[in-house]
């Protein structure tokens, strides 16, 4: 390693080494806790109850879930917070500190082109960001796998699971890094840039989370008459329940027939309802949501990176 890559490494090595140490500790903790959980599963012969079907509670279930679901959610929350941490504490100072102190001028007077200087600094940060977020996502998914989508276990749509696993997690982290980098370039002072990056990243993540269920249509599960409804299982319920008339019109349960048993039968007959419906997103939609989120974050990162280089070139001309 030499030249600009050596300089980029020297300036960022403390952040990289601290991050590596934290990841190593997390990995060791996950390996220990997961092996403990798997040993307990093997010893008890525990058979998981898939999804929210009820009737599967047992002492073994509580013993296996106790502590593990909390630990998985804690690690998942770390994965959820990782993009903001990267954008604020790595992205914002990446270029912002150079501009604030004026040290970038020294580098550019040493015969180093602007493209090479920026590519080395951002490229190293981006590579480490992708690796770190991918490792955290893999650890969360690996620990979660034995109890995934089981009764009392975390489900795929749990925010601490969904946002910390899959390809969207590294894409979000890269997006956050570019947001922080651009904030540092525009503000030119590290502390205000960190605050701006935090707000921007939080807003973007909240936007994607809030509108996620608008990307695709849910599955409508129809139950004829008073037939027992299909269990929710591992699906993500939209909270939309109701009744259907013979012509297929939907009537929300929040407006009519909020009863059960014989009263429900009479209410349905009075309103000429022939079936009940429930709208859900099945667990197979996990990957559809993930790839849409990945495209949004990756596209945003590419756009912001282009804007960053354009602004940098003008300000250092």
Buried (B, 14 or more C-beta within 10 A) or exposed (E): EEEBBEBBBEBBEEBBEEBBEEBEEBBEBBEEBBEEBBEBBEEBEBEBBBBBEEEBEEEBBEBBBEEBBEBBBEBBBBBBEBBBBBBBBBBBBBBBBBBBEEEBEEBEEEEBEBEBBBBBBBBBBBEBBBBBBBBBBBBBBBBBEBBBBBBBBBBBBBEBBBBBBBBBBBBBBBBBBBBBBBBBBBBBBBEBBBEBBBEBBBEBBEEBBEEBBEBEEBBEBBBEEBEEEEBBBBBBBBEBBBBBEEEEEEBEBEEBBEEEEEEBBEBBEEEEBBBBBBBBBBBEBBEEBBBBBBEBBBEBBEEBBEBBBEBBEEEBE
